[in-house]
Amino acid sequence: MDILRPTLIRIGGRVYRKNVIQEQAYQHEEEDDFCAGPGDCADEPCDAFVVEETEKGFQCRMEVPSLLYKYIIGKKGETKKKLETETRTSISIPKLGVEGEIVITGQHRSGVISARTRIDVLLDSFRKKQPFTHFLSLALNQPTIQEKFLQFKEEVLEKCSKDHGVSSSLFQNPAKLHLTLGTLVLLNEQEIQKACDLLQQCKEDFVDQIAGGKPLTVEVVGVEYMNDDPAMTDILYAKVHMKDGSDRLQVIADQLVERFVASGLMLKEWDRVKLHATVMNTLFRKDPSAEERNNTMTGKSSFKERESFNGRNILKLFENFYFGEVQLDSVQLSQRFSSDASGYYATSGQLVF
């Protein structure tokens, strides 16, 4: 371990040092234990959360989705006991499945702060392991686009079906054609509401000004591949651009993601959003409802199981295929693995231009 360059974790606007510990794998993730030594994180007073003084000492309340309680409790309650013993605090956790506040109490302010900081670091680590539940999307499933997409699919299968790995199972559901701006892990209604509120704040702060209060006219033209070898393609996507040649869509996408990352609701993955509409994906072979996440670490196991296809002829023959023109009038907070009446993803909230 390079002790001069420790891993840094950003939580609530503060940066903490995380020492490397020996991880031990368990058969079930909920049985993972947490080893928190005195040097695992900075325990100095922190203004990222509120510590209240009471008649009996000090206390701190924190909102935690019930799905994450098990990580604080640990195997047979060992994690919770260890935290309480080492910080000389008492940690009150609602019953499993019941949404509520976790309350940390202790006679010393420093102990309460230490317990809260360690729980934050612990939960941040496990939250990153959760599969994403929602994503910010721009729908591209208008009838004219769907019609052209089905034409694209028919022609690809007609001209390229003999190419290695090419089959009808690779193609996107036309009702779910979209641009993904970023993925989120929202584990309860409170977090979903927070994301919806942030969308509306973004509308007021910059989206309306950039969009001019009108839908954005974009063209969907041509195809491109994700990886570096067209003969071993996993994702083929349609390219989009503003019809007026401006970069307004890119600016809105980048600023939305920047704001969501700053709020802690989204992980930063790239410096800029890659605007793309997936039309073929090898994940669809086994799961037609699959959604790729733009994170190679998260999708490592999925990529190993994929059977790539030879996309050379598709890229050559359909390099400039015209999917159509579309008016983008909203950003959706879409639910993964869901469908609404139109066949598109169910929406938890939206930002209307």
C-alpha positions as CSV (number, residue, x, y, z in Angstrom):
1,M,0.0,0.0,0.0
2,D,1.2,3.5,-0.9
3,I,0.7,5.3,2.5
4,L,1.6,8.6,0.9
5,R,-1.3,8.3,-1.6
6,P,-4.3,6.9,0.4
7,T,-7.7,6.5,-1.2
8,L,-9.9,9.6,-0.6
9,I,-13.7,9.5,-0.2
10,R,-15.9,12.5,-0.6
11,I,-19.0,12.5,1.6
12,G,-21.3,15.5,2.3
13,G,-18.8,18.0,0.9
14,R,-15.9,16.7,3.0
15,V,-12.9,14.5,2.0
16,Y,-11.9,11.6,4.2
17,R,-8.9,9.3,4.1
18,K,-9.7,5.6,3.8
19,N,-7.0,3.1,4.9
20,V,-6.8,-0.2,3.0
21,I,-8.1,-3.1,4.9
22,Q,-8.1,-6.8,4.1
23,E,-11.5,-7.7,2.6
24,Q,-13.1,-11.0,3.3
25,A,-15.7,-12.4,1.0
26,Y,-18.9,-13.9,2.3
27,Q,-21.5,-16.0,0.5
28,H,-24.2,-13.4,1.1
29,E,-23.3,-9.7,1.0
30,E,-25.6,-8.9,3.9
31,E,-23.4,-10.9,6.1
32,D,-20.3,-8.8,5.4
33,D,-18.6,-7.5,8.4
34,F,-16.9,-4.1,8.9
35,C,-13.6,-3.6,10.5
36,A,-13.2,0.0,11.6
37,G,-10.0,0.8,13.4
38,P,-9.1,4.1,15.0
39,G,-7.2,5.1,11.9
40,D,-9.8,4.2,9.3
41,C,-11.1,7.8,8.9
42,A,-10.7,11.2,10.3
43,D,-12.6,11.6,13.5
44,E,-12.2,15.3,14.0
45,P,-15.4,17.5,14.4
46,C,-17.3,17.8,11.1
47,D,-19.7,20.4,10.0
48,A,-21.2,18.2,7.3
49,F,-23.9,17.0,9.8
50,V,-25.6,18.2,13.0
51,V,-24.7,17.0,16.5
52,E,-27.2,18.1,19.1
53,E,-26.5,18.5,22.8
54,T,-29.0,16.8,25.1
55,E,-29.6,16.4,28.8
56,K,-27.7,13.1,28.7
57,G,-24.9,14.1,26.3
58,F,-25.0,14.3,22.5
59,Q,-26.9,12.8,19.6
60,C,-26.9,12.8,15.8
61,R,-29.7,11.7,13.5
62,M,-29.2,10.4,10.0
63,E,-31.5,9.4,7.2
64,V,-30.5,5.9,5.9
65,P,-32.6,3.8,3.5
66,S,-33.8,0.6,5.2
67,L,-32.1,-1.5,2.6
68,L,-28.7,-0.4,4.1
69,Y,-29.5,-1.1,7.7
70,K,-28.0,-4.6,7.4
71,Y,-24.6,-3.2,6.6
72,I,-24.6,-1.2,9.9
73,I,-25.8,-4.1,11.9
74,G,-23.4,-6.6,10.4
75,K,-23.2,-10.4,10.8
76,K,-25.0,-11.3,14.0
77,G,-24.9,-7.7,15.0
78,E,-21.1,-7.6,15.2
79,T,-20.6,-4.4,13.2
80,K,-23.0,-2.4,15.3
81,K,-21.5,-3.7,18.6
82,K,-18.0,-2.9,17.4
83,L,-18.9,0.6,16.4
84,E,-20.7,1.2,19.7
85,T,-17.8,-0.2,21.7
86,E,-15.0,1.7,19.9
87,T,-16.8,5.1,19.9
88,R,-18.6,4.7,23.3
89,T,-21.9,5.4,21.7
90,S,-25.3,3.8,21.4
91,I,-26.8,3.4,17.9
92,S,-30.5,3.1,17.5
93,I,-31.7,1.5,14.2
94,P,-35.4,1.1,13.1
95,K,-36.7,-2.4,12.4
96,L,-35.7,-3.9,9.1
97,G,-37.9,-2.7,6.4
98,V,-39.1,0.3,8.3
99,E,-38.0,3.7,7.0
100,G,-36.8,6.1,9.7
101,E,-33.9,7.8,11.3
102,I,-30.8,6.2,12.8
103,V,-29.9,7.9,16.1
104,I,-26.4,7.9,17.5
105,T,-26.2,9.0,21.2
106,G,-23.2,9.3,23.5
107,Q,-21.8,11.2,26.4
108,H,-19.0,12.7,24.3
109,R,-19.4,14.8,21.2
110,S,-16.2,13.4,19.7
111,G,-17.6,9.8,20.1
112,V,-20.8,10.6,18.3
113,I,-18.9,12.3,15.5
114,S,-16.6,9.4,15.2
115,A,-19.5,6.9,14.9
116,R,-21.3,9.0,12.4
117,T,-18.2,9.4,10.2
118,R,-17.5,5.7,10.2
119,I,-21.1,4.9,9.3
120,D,-21.0,7.3,6.5
121,V,-17.8,5.7,5.1
122,L,-19.2,2.3,5.5
123,L,-22.5,3.1,3.7
124,D,-20.7,4.9,1.0
125,S,-18.7,1.8,0.2
126,F,-21.8,-0.5,0.1
127,R,-23.9,2.0,-1.8
128,K,-21.4,1.8,-4.6
129,K,-22.0,-1.9,-4.9
130,Q,-25.8,-1.6,-5.3
131,P,-27.2,-2.0,-8.9
132,F,-28.6,1.3,-10.2
133,T,-32.3,1.7,-9.9
134,H,-33.0,4.9,-11.9
135,F,-31.4,6.9,-14.7
136,L,-31.8,10.3,-16.3
137,S,-33.0,9.8,-19.9
138,L,-34.2,11.6,-23.0
139,A,-36.8,9.5,-24.8
140,L,-36.2,8.8,-28.5
141,N,-39.2,6.5,-29.0
142,Q,-41.4,8.8,-31.2
143,P,-43.3,6.9,-33.9
144,T,-41.1,8.2,-36.8
145,I,-37.9,7.1,-35.0
146,Q,-39.3,3.7,-34.1
147,E,-40.3,3.2,-37.7
148,K,-36.8,4.0,-39.0
149,F,-35.2,1.9,-36.3
150,L,-37.3,-1.2,-37.3
151,Q,-36.2,-0.5,-40.9
152,F,-32.6,-0.4,-39.7
153,K,-33.1,-3.7,-37.9
154,E,-34.7,-5.4,-40.9
155,E,-31.9,-4.3,-43.3
156,V,-29.2,-5.3,-40.9
157,L,-30.6,-8.8,-40.5
158,E,-31.1,-9.0,-44.2
159,K,-27.6,-7.9,-45.2
160,C,-25.4,-8.9,-42.2
161,S,-27.1,-12.0,-40.5
162,K,-24.2,-14.2,-41.6
163,D,-21.7,-12.1,-39.8
164,H,-20.5,-13.6,-36.5
165,G,-22.8,-13.1,-33.6
166,V,-25.4,-11.0,-35.4
167,S,-29.0,-11.9,-34.5
168,S,-32.4,-10.3,-33.8
169,S,-31.9,-10.7,-30.1
170,L,-29.3,-8.0,-30.1
171,F,-31.6,-5.1,-30.9
172,Q,-33.1,-2.6,-28.6
173,N,-36.9,-2.6,-27.9
174,P,-38.0,0.3,-30.2
175,A,-40.4,1.6,-27.5
176,K,-37.4,2.1,-25.2
177,L,-35.1,4.0,-27.5
178,H,-33.4,6.7,-25.4
179,L,-30.3,8.7,-24.5
180,T,-28.9,7.9,-21.0
181,L,-27.4,10.9,-19.2
182,G,-26.4,9.1,-16.0
183,T,-27.5,6.4,-13.5
184,L,-28.6,6.7,-9.9
185,V,-29.1,4.4,-6.9
186,L,-32.3,5.6,-5.2
187,L,-33.2,3.3,-2.4
188,N,-36.4,4.8,-0.9
189,E,-39.1,7.3,-1.6
190,Q,-37.2,10.1,0.1
191,E,-34.2,9.7,-2.2
192,I,-36.5,9.6,-5.3
193,Q,-38.2,12.8,-4.1
194,K,-34.8,14.4,-3.6
195,A,-33.8,13.6,-7.2
196,C,-37.2,15.0,-8.5
197,D,-36.6,18.2,-6.5
198,L,-33.1,18.6,-7.9
199,L,-34.4,18.2,-11.5
200,Q,-36.8,21.1,-10.9
201,Q,-34.0,23.2,-9.4
202,C,-31.9,22.5,-12.4
203,K,-34.7,23.6,-14.7
204,E,-34.9,26.9,-12.8
205,D,-31.1,27.4,-12.5
206,F,-29.9,26.8,-16.0
207,V,-32.0,24.4,-18.3
208,D,-34.7,26.9,-19.2
209,Q,-32.1,29.5,-20.1
210,I,-30.1,27.2,-22.3
211,A,-33.1,25.6,-24.0
212,G,-34.9,28.9,-24.4
213,G,-38.1,27.5,-23.1
214,K,-38.6,25.4,-26.2
215,P,-38.0,21.7,-27.2
216,L,-34.5,20.9,-28.6
217,T,-34.6,19.7,-32.2
218,V,-32.1,16.9,-32.7
219,E,-31.2,14.5,-35.6
220,V,-30.3,10.8,-35.1
221,V,-27.9,9.9,-37.8
222,G,-25.3,7.2,-38.2
223,V,-24.0,4.4,-36.0
224,E,-20.8,3.9,-34.0
225,Y,-19.4,1.2,-31.6
226,M,-18.2,1.4,-28.0
227,N,-15.1,-0.7,-27.9
228,D,-11.8,-0.5,-29.9
229,D,-12.4,-3.5,-32.2
230,P,-15.4,-3.5,-34.6
231,A,-15.0,-7.2,-35.1
232,M,-15.7,-7.7,-31.4
233,T,-18.5,-5.3,-30.8
234,D,-20.7,-5.3,-27.7
235,I,-22.6,-2.1,-28.0
236,L,-23.6,-0.3,-31.2
237,Y,-25.3,3.1,-30.8
238,A,-26.9,5.7,-33.0
239,K,-25.3,9.2,-32.9
240,V,-27.3,12.4,-32.1
241,H,-26.6,16.0,-32.8
242,M,-28.5,19.3,-32.5
243,K,-30.0,20.2,-35.9
244,D,-28.9,23.8,-35.5
245,G,-25.3,22.7,-35.0
246,S,-25.1,24.1,-31.5
247,D,-23.9,22.2,-28.4
248,R,-26.9,23.1,-26.2
249,L,-27.9,19.4,-25.6
250,Q,-24.4,18.5,-24.6
251,V,-24.2,21.5,-22.2
252,I,-27.5,20.7,-20.6
253,A,-26.5,17.0,-20.2
254,D,-23.1,17.9,-18.7
255,Q,-24.5,20.4,-16.3
256,L,-27.3,18.1,-15.1
257,V,-24.8,15.3,-14.4
258,E,-22.4,17.8,-12.7
259,R,-25.2,19.0,-10.4
260,F,-26.4,15.4,-9.6
261,V,-22.8,14.3,-8.8
262,A,-22.3,17.3,-6.5
263,S,-25.5,16.4,-4.6
264,G,-24.2,12.8,-4.0
265,L,-27.1,11.2,-6.0
266,M,-24.8,10.2,-8.9
267,L,-21.3,8.9,-9.2
268,K,-18.9,10.8,-11.6
269,E,-17.9,8.5,-14.4
270,W,-16.7,10.7,-17.2
271,D,-15.7,14.3,-17.7
272,R,-18.4,14.7,-20.3
273,V,-21.7,12.8,-21.0
274,K,-21.4,10.5,-24.1
275,L,-24.7,11.2,-25.9
276,H,-25.6,7.9,-27.5
277,A,-28.8,5.9,-28.3
278,T,-28.1,2.1,-27.9
279,V,-29.5,0.2,-30.9
280,M,-27.7,-3.1,-30.4
281,N,-26.3,-4.6,-27.2
282,T,-25.0,-8.1,-26.5
283,L,-26.5,-7.9,-23.0
284,F,-29.9,-8.2,-24.7
285,R,-29.1,-11.8,-25.8
286,K,-30.0,-13.0,-22.3
287,D,-32.0,-10.1,-20.9
288,P,-34.0,-7.9,-23.3
289,S,-34.6,-5.5,-20.4
290,A,-30.9,-5.0,-19.7
291,E,-29.4,-1.6,-19.4
292,E,-25.7,-1.0,-19.7
293,R,-24.0,1.2,-17.2
294,N,-21.2,3.4,-18.3
295,N,-18.8,2.0,-15.7
296,T,-16.4,-0.8,-16.7
297,M,-15.9,-1.9,-13.1
298,T,-19.6,-2.3,-12.4
299,G,-20.2,-4.2,-15.6
300,K,-17.0,-6.4,-15.5
301,S,-18.8,-9.7,-14.9
302,S,-21.4,-8.9,-17.5
303,F,-18.8,-8.2,-20.1
304,K,-17.2,-11.6,-19.4
305,E,-20.4,-13.4,-20.2
306,R,-21.1,-11.5,-23.4
307,E,-20.8,-13.0,-26.9
308,S,-19.5,-10.1,-29.1
309,F,-20.6,-9.7,-32.7
310,N,-18.7,-8.7,-35.8
311,G,-20.0,-5.1,-36.6
312,R,-17.6,-4.3,-39.4
313,N,-20.2,-4.7,-42.2
314,I,-22.9,-2.9,-40.2
315,L,-20.7,0.0,-39.6
316,K,-19.7,0.2,-43.3
317,L,-23.2,-0.2,-44.7
318,F,-25.1,1.9,-42.2
319,E,-22.5,4.5,-41.4
320,N,-24.8,7.4,-42.3
321,F,-28.2,5.7,-41.7
322,Y,-30.9,8.4,-41.0
323,F,-33.1,7.5,-38.0
324,G,-34.9,10.8,-38.2
325,E,-35.5,14.1,-36.5
326,V,-37.0,14.4,-33.0
327,Q,-38.1,17.1,-30.6
328,L,-36.7,16.6,-27.1
329,D,-39.0,18.3,-24.6
330,S,-38.1,16.7,-21.3
331,V,-35.6,14.8,-19.2
332,Q,-37.1,11.8,-17.4
333,L,-36.1,10.2,-14.1
334,S,-36.7,6.7,-15.4
335,Q,-37.1,3.5,-13.4
336,R,-35.0,0.6,-14.4
337,F,-36.8,-2.6,-15.4
338,S,-40.1,-0.9,-15.8
339,S,-42.6,0.1,-18.5
340,D,-45.5,2.6,-18.8
341,A,-48.5,2.5,-21.1
342,S,-46.5,3.5,-24.1
343,G,-43.9,0.9,-23.6
344,Y,-41.2,3.4,-22.4
345,Y,-39.7,3.3,-18.9
346,A,-42.0,4.3,-16.0
347,T,-41.2,7.8,-14.9
348,S,-40.6,8.9,-11.3
349,G,-40.3,12.5,-12.2
350,Q,-39.4,14.8,-15.1
351,L,-37.9,18.1,-16.2
352,V,-39.9,19.8,-19.0
353,F,-38.2,22.3,-21.2
